[in-house]
Structures are given as C-alpha cells and as structure tokens.
Amino acid sequence: MNDFLIIGGGIAGISAAARMSHLGRVTLLEAEAHIAHHASGRSAALYEPFYGLKPVVDLSIASGDFFRSEANILSPRGLMILARADERDALFKDAASFELPEISVDEARAIVPVINDTVTHAAYGTHAWDIDTDLLLQNFSREARGNGAEIITNARVTAIAKTAGGWAVTTAAGTYEGRILVNAAGAWVDQIAAMAGVQPLGFQPYRRSMARIPAPGGHDVSGWPMLFGVGESWYAKPDAGALIVSPAEEHPAEPHDAWADDMVLAEGLARYEEFVTEPVTKLISNWAGLRTFAPDRVLVIGQDRRDPSFFWMAGQGGYGFQSSPAASLLAADLIGGRSPHLGTDLVASLSPARFG
C-alpha cells in the first residue's frame, strides 16, 4: 500500500509528490496523458512575490530562497504598470501593492518603445522573474521518481472509497490504495472531495484567456517587462520572441478543458491596443486556462477538519508556480508531523479549518 495517493499532476501535485517522496511511498494519479495539462500548462509563469493577498504573498516570499538556489529556474523579467490620466489614483494603489516606484513616461518608453501618448503614468520594478515552468516540473518529477514515486497518467478517477487502511481510488488505469489521500486536483478539487465523501469547500474555477501575437512592430521584445493595465484589466508578457496578451478576465466556469472566448479575447486585445502604437493584426495562437480559488482567494493546505487522512492541496489560483516550493514543503511538514517552516499565523490562514 502507498503511504500517499496524490490526485492531480499539476504543479501542486508534482511538487507535493517530490516533497512527500522523502516521507514514504507515493503514487500520483493524473487524468490526462501528461502532467500539467490544464492550468499549470497554461500559466503566464511569473515570480512576482507581491502578487496576491497577504498569506499568498508570504507564501511566495517564502519560496524565494528555493527559486534562487535552483539553477536556471528564474530569469529577469520585471513588471511595468501603465495608466491613463484618469487612472492615476488606481496606478498609485497598484504600484504600492507591488512595491513598484513610479517612473516617467519617457523612462517607460525607453524600456518599451511602443507605449503611446495615451499613457500618462507608469510604475516599474525589476523584482519579477520568469519561471521556467517546464524545468521546475521536471526537477520536481525527477526528485519524486528518484525516491521511488510513481506518476501514473491517463488515470482519471472514477470512484473513491474509504478502507480500513485509508483509501482506494479507482481510475481508468486501475485501482490504487493509500494511507493518505492528497487532493491536488485543481479545478476538480471539490468534485474529488465529494467522491471521497468529504465536504467540499466551495472552490470556484475562473476562465482566463490568452493570445500570442507577433512582436509589435518587429521589435525585439526579449528585454521588455511584463505589462499590466491598472486593476489587472489586461496584461502582456514577452514569450519566445512574441507577446502573450490576456484580457485578464475572471469568468466563473465549471471544471473542464478550457478554451478562449473569442469575444472576450477581442475586448482584451482592444484594451491592450489603447496603450500601444502598434495595432494587433494577427494572432499566432490562443488558449485559456482555469484559475481556481477558495472563497477567500487564499490557498488551502492541510488535513481536512473532519478526516485527517484527506489532505487538501488546493486553490492555487494564479499563484501555483510561484508559491509551489513553500506550499509543498508545508504540506510535507504537516503530513510528516514536523514543525512547519512557516509561521503559525500563516499556517492557520492556509488551513482548511478556517472554513469552520
């Protein structure tokens, strides 16, 4: 029998498998043909430690030492927020949240030459980095497998039953048993809980669409920062010589293999175009992902309040990659009975027990 059965092969599940493989025998079950098929494979992949509510920020900051110690995981990107004259106060609020100093429009244009005359205010900082998500996933997978963990793909869960020794999970690839069940199923976490007879916590997936467009005006965009409209009304990020642009929408959705909404994408591209000199004339590709949040928009990490053999690793929202080192270590600390490396207030703010 396994010590740990992990459902979900996104960044939450893979990182948990790596950490828990030091504590016992791990089997990870992924519904799709390969890991990171859904949200983790469609992420903007930025390490911006001040992004999110305070518990999320604290978790991301706690992940910093890990990222800096791993070769080639982070590369410089930076973050810039752009605003019109009527958005001045909103820019100051966003800049304070991200700890970005205000810069002049001329300074902003020297970094991103396609900024147009609509922009009257800008803020910019260098403390944001691209995450090599493929390498991070590979490193966690290698660590898990090196300690004997199994990663089973094409293993969609069809039934979950409580047993005398823990849990039996029936999948398309067979039935697996484990002492502790780790729910890292992304948008499907509440469905997995219900299958296990555990009270769902009210997670909500939200769709976010993205488009890849050619580099504006043929510019070399490799050194550009990630660009945000105030209030995260849109964003753009260099990627492999092109630009990813997102409407940054949050549309409630049922768990599914998401795709971009053409109208929402067009509206978001129009918002981006308001701030640049180069119109969007071509889309290279488009896609969407689901960002899943708990009711309070903070990650949920810990034993279920009624059944400690059911462990929640859920609600990563848009913070899964940048919080994964500290989140997975916390999960291993809690499951292994170790004193958590994070403060007690932060651990409590992440616990499922906060939902009563």
N, C-alpha and C positions, 0 to 999 in steps of 0.2 A: 504493500500500500504506500502511496505517496504521503509525504508529510503535508505538501501544499499542492492544491489544484488551483491554477490561475486561469480564469476565463477572460480572454481578451489579449490580442497581440499587438496593441498599440504601444506607445511609449510608456504608458503607466504599467501595463502588464509585463513588458520586456524588462524594464528597469527593476520591477519588483522581483521577477524571476532571477535576475542577476544577484540581487542582494540576498534573497531567501535561499539561493542555492548554497550559501555558506552555512545554512542552518539545518538543512535536511534535503530530502529528495523532492524535486519539483517537476511537475508536468504542467505545461502551458497549452491551453486549447484555443486555437484561432479559427474562426468560422470560414475565413476566406483562404484563397490559395497561397497567399503570402502574408507576412506580418505587415503592420502599418498600412493596411489597405484604405482605411477610412480617414478620420480626422488627422491622424498622425502622418499620413502620406500626402496631406494637402495643406500643410501648415506654412505660414509665412516665415516661420523659423528664425525668430529674432530673440536674442537675450537682452531684454530691456528690464533690468531688475526693479524699476519703479512703476511698472505697469500692473495695475490692479488694486484691489483693496488691501488694507494693511497686512492681514495674515498672508495674502498671496505674495505681497512684496517681501515680507520677512522670509518666506519660504524660498523665493527666488534669490534673495541676497545670500541666504544660507547655502545655495547651490554654487555660488561663485567660485569658491576655492576648488571645487571639483572640476569645473569647466577650465579654470586656469591651469590646473595640473595635468589635464589631458591634452596631448599634442594634437594640434590641427583641428580641434573641435570648434574653436571660436576664431573669427576673422573680423577685422574692423569694419564697421558699417556707419554708425552714427545715426542720429534722429533729428529731423527738422519738422517744425510745425509752421504752417503758413496760414495767414489770415488777411481778410479784407478789413477796411476801416471800421465797419460796423461790428466786427468780431474781436475787437481789441481786448475787451474785458475777458472774453472767453479764452483768448490766447494766453493771457496772463495766468488764468486759472490752470489751464493745461500745462503751461510751462512750469508753474510751481509744483504741480503734481509730479512731473517727470524730472524735476530739478534741472531744467534747461535754461540757460541765460538767454535773454533777448539779444538779437543781433540786428544790424541794419539790413534793409532790403538789398543794398548793394553788396554787402557781405554774403547774403544768402545767394544772390545771383552769381557771385564769383564761384560758388560751390556747385550750384545747379543753374546753368545758364538759360534754361528755358522758362524760368519764372517770369511771369508777365507783369504788367503795370497794375493789375487788379490787386496784387499783393502789397499791403502797406505795413505789415508787421510779420516778424519771423522770430523763431527761437530755435536754438541749435545746441546739441551736445554730442560729444564723442563716446559717451558711455552707453553704447548699444552695439551689439556684435551679431553677425550672422552665426547661426549654429549649423554645422554640418550634420544634418539630421541622419543621413544615411550612415555616416561614420559612428555617430553616437549609438544608433540602434545596433550596428554591427558589433561595437565594443561590448554593449550590454549582453547581446546574444552570445558572443564568444565567451564572456565571463560565465554566463549561466551554463552553457553547454560544457565548458571546461570543468565545471563542478558536477557534471552528470545530469543536468536538467534536460528534459525532453521538450521540444517545441513541436506540437502537432498542428499542422494546417489542415484545411478542409474538414474541420471538426466543429461544425455548427451544433450548438447544444439543442437537444430536443426534449430532455427531461432531466430533472434533478431530484434526488431522493435522499432523505436523511437515513443514515445507517447507524449501527451500534458503534462503529469506529469513526464516524464522521459523515462523509458524503459520497454518493455515487452519481456521477454525471454521465448521462448518455448522450452521445454525439453521433454524427454521421460517420465518424472514423472508429467508433467503438465506445465502450463504457469504461470510465476511469474512476478510481476511488482515491480519496484523500482525507486526511485528518482535518485539515482546514481548507475552506473554500475562499478564494480571493476573487472578489468581483471587480474586475478591471475592464468591463465590457463597454466602456464609452457611452454612446447614446443609448445602449441597450441595458444599462445597469439596473434600472427599475424592473424591466422585464425579467432579467435574471433573478433578481430578488424575489419577485412574485412566483417564479417557477420553483424556487427553493423554499417557499412558504415563509419568507421573511418580508416584513412590512416595507414597501417601497418608501423612499424619502421625498419624492416629488421632483425628481430631476427633469429638466426641460432641455431638449436639443434645439438649437437655433441654426438655421442655414446661413452660410456666408459664401458669397460668390466671388470668383476671381477671373481675370482675363490677363493673358500675356500679350503684350503689344510690342512692335519693333521699337528699338531705341529711338526716342524722339529726335527728329532732325538729323539722324545719323550720328548723334553724339556718342562718345564713349561714356557709358553710364556706370562703369565699374566702380568709380570712386564716389558716386552720389550716395547720400544718406537715404534712409527710409523717410518718406514724406508723409505727413499726416495733415488732413484738414482738421480744423478745430472741432472738438467734440467727437473725434474719430468719425467724421462724416464721409471720409474716403481715405485711402492710403495707397501709396505706390512704393515699390521696392525693386531695385535692380536684381536681376536674376539671369545668369548665363548670357550676358550681352543684350538682354531685352529688359522690359519693365513689366512687373506684375502690378496691376491696378485692381483695387477692390472697392465696391460700394460700401464695404464695412457694415452690411446690413445684418440685423438680427431678426430673422423671421421664424417664429415657432414652427417646429416640424415634428412629425413622427419619426422614429428611428428608421432610416432607410439609406440606400446608397445614393447620396445627394448629387444633384446636378444644378448647374447655374440657371437662374431665371433670366431670360433674355432682356425683359423689360427693366428689371432691377439693375442688371449689369449696364444697360444703356444709360440709365439715370445716374449711376455711379461714375461712369466714364465722363458724362457731361459735367458732373461736379468737379472732377479732376481737371477737365479741359478749361474750366473757368479760371484756373490759376497758372496756365502754361501757354506758351506761344505756339506750340505745335499741336494741331488737331489730331485726333485718333482716326486714322483712315483704314486701318487693318487690324484684325485680331489674329494672332497666331494660334491661340487655343483658349479654351475657357473650361472652368470646372467649379465645383462647390464642395464644401465640407460642412459637417455638423459640429458646432461647439456646444458642449453640454454642461449646464450649470446646475448646481444645487439652488434651492430657493434663495439663499443669501449670497450666492455667487462666490462662495469660498469652497475650496476643495474639501472632500470628505475622506479622511484617512483614519481607519481604526476598526476595532471589533464592533459588530452590531450590538446595540444596547440590550437586546433580548437573547441573542445567541452568539457568544464569543467565538464560536467556530466558523462564523461567517464574517469575513473581513472586507470592509469597503475600501476601494481604491478608485475614487470616482470624482466626477465634477471638475475635471481639469480645465474645462472652458477653453480659453485661448492661451493658457499658461502651462500646458502639459510638458513641453520640452524644457522650458527654462526653469521649471520647478522640479523636474524629474530626479536630479541627484539627491536633493534633500528629502523629497517626498518618499522616494523608495527606501532611503536609509531609515527614515522614521518608521515606515511600515515594518522593516526588518527589526528595528529596535522594539517595537510594540509586540510583534509576534514572538520574538526571541526572549521576551521578558527582561530586556536590558533597559537601563535608564536612558530615556530619549536624549539625543544630542541637541534637541531644540528645547527652548524654554517651556515651562509648564503652561503658561498662558497661551502660547502659540499652539501647543499640542491640544489644549482644550478647545481652541477656536476651530480646529480641524476635525475634532472628534464627532462621530455620528450621534453621540449622546446629547449634543446641543439641540437636537430636534425633539427632545423630550421623550 
